[in-house]
Amino acid sequence: MPRYEYRCRSCGDTFELSRPMAESSAPASCPVGHEDTVKLLSAVAVGGSAGSAPAPSSGGGGGGGCCGGGCCG
């Protein structure tokens, strides 16, 4: 279940709630009980290990591979 971060405008407390995506925009009360809260935009990091993706191919042994987005001849 996704976690959403909120900030209370009354006391300034920041808190997280786990709730279904369908309820992501529903009002949320802060842990102290204040109703004036706002959902914060959270950055999501998706990571993996360096060895999980295959290495790009060099285009064969005869040159002509891509280097830096342009093709070398």
C-alpha positions in Angstrom: 0.0 0.0 0.0 1.5 3.4 -0.9 2.6 5.8 1.8 1.7 9.5 1.5 3.3 12.4 3.3 1.3 15.2 4.8 2.0 18.5 6.7 -0.3 20.0 9.2 -0.8 23.8 8.6 -1.9 24.3 12.2 1.1 22.8 14.1 3.6 22.2 11.3 3.9 18.5 12.0 4.9 16.3 9.0 3.5 12.7 9.0 2.9 9.8 6.7 -0.2 7.7 6.1 -0.5 4.3 4.3 -3.7 4.3 2.3 -5.0 3.0 -1.1 -4.3 5.2 -4.1 -8.0 5.8 -4.5 -7.9 7.6 -1.1 -4.7 9.6 -1.8 -6.6 12.9 -2.1 -9.0 12.3 0.8 -8.6 14.7 3.8 -6.2 13.5 6.5 -6.0 14.6 10.1 -2.6 15.1 11.7 -1.7 12.9 14.7 -2.7 15.7 17.1 -6.1 15.9 15.5 -5.9 19.1 13.4 -7.9 19.0 10.2 -6.0 21.6 8.1 -3.4 19.4 6.3 -1.8 19.4 2.9 -0.4 16.4 1.0 3.2 16.9 0.1 4.9 15.9 -3.2 7.4 13.2 -2.4 10.3 12.2 -4.6 10.3 8.5 -5.5 13.6 6.7 -5.9 13.7 3.6 -7.9 17.0 1.8 -7.7 18.8 -1.4 -8.4 22.2 -2.9 -8.3 24.8 -1.9 -10.9 25.0 -5.5 -12.1 21.2 -5.9 -12.7 21.1 -4.4 -16.2 23.0 -5.8 -19.2 25.9 -3.7 -20.4 25.4 -1.8 -23.7 26.9 -3.5 -26.7 29.7 -1.8 -28.6 28.2 -2.5 -32.0 30.5 -5.3 -33.0 34.3 -5.3 -33.4 34.5 -3.1 -36.5 34.0 0.3 -34.9 30.9 2.3 -35.7 29.5 2.1 -32.2 27.8 5.0 -30.5 29.7 7.3 -28.3 28.0 10.0 -26.3 24.8 9.9 -28.4 26.5 10.4 -31.8 27.7 7.6 -34.0 31.5 7.3 -34.5 32.8 6.2 -37.8 
